[in-house]
Amino acid sequence: MTPEEIMRNNLFVIAQTYATAKNQAMTTVSKNIHGNQNFLAQYLAGEVAPTVKTYFTMVNRFRARWPRGTPWPKTAPIPKLGRKVDPGFADVVEKSR
């Protein structure tokens, strides 16, 4: 399974759990989390692909709005891209938080 497929599956599990807990249609969830009511359907069908930044923005929005009492679903870890890390990268990440 590719990282893209893992991310797609993870987002589906998260979105479906959220939709069920909130008793919302996936189009409503898509509109609230992404801004486009058709995005999740298109993404899950493999018709569109967000940037990594958009993917993690959506996951963070789910986290911020997650319904109390609903456990976060189990998802597959996304593989790391490699062990080499640019020494300045950690500084950039810390400054963006």
N, C-alpha and C positions, 0 to 999 in steps of 0.2 A: 504494500500500500504506500502510495506517495505521501509526502507531507501535505500536499493540497487535499488529497482524499481524506486524510486524518482530520484536517481542519474542517472540511465540509461536514464530515460525520459528527465531529464534536459540536459544531454550531447547531446542527440539526437536533442533537440530543438536548442541548441547552435551551434552544428555542422552544422545542416541544414541551419540555418540562415546565418552562416559564408559562407558555400558553395555557397548559392544563391547569396549573396552579392559579392563574389569574382569570381563568375561564374566558380567554380571548381567542379570537381567530388568528391564524398565523399572519394574515394580512395586517391585522391591527398591531401585532407584535412587530412585524417588519417596519411598519410606519413609525412606531414609537422608538425603535432601536436604531434603525438605519435612516429613516426619513422617506423611504420609498416603499409603498405598500406591496409592491411586486418583487422587491429585491430578494427576499428569502426564498420565494418559490423559484425564481430564476437561478439563484445561486445553488440551491439544492438540486436543481435539474442540470447543473453544469453549464448553463447558458451564459453566465457571467462569472467573473472572478475578481474579488476585491484585492486591494493591496494588503500586505501584511499589516500595515498600520490600520487600515479600515477594519480588518478582522479583529485585531486586539482592541480597537476602540469599541466595537460592538460587544465583545465579551466583557469589557469593563463597564459598559452601560448596563448589561444584564446584571453584573455583580452589584452595581449601585442601586438597582431597582428590584433586586431579588426579594420575593415575598417571604416574610418572616414565617418560620415554621416549615418551610420547604427545603429539604436537603439539596445541596448542590449535586447535580448528577455526576456519575463517574464518567470520565472521558479519557481517551487515550492520550498519553504524552506526545507532544510534537517533538520529533527528533531534532537534536542540536545540529547546527550546520557544520561544526567542526571544532576542534580543540584550540586552534590558533585564534587568538583574540588580539585585535589591534590594541596596544597599550593605552591609547587615548580614548578608546570606546567606552571604558568603564566611567571615565570622567563625564562624557557626554550623557550617558544614561543617568548618572547621579544628578547632574544639573537639570535634566528635564523633569525630574520628579517634583 
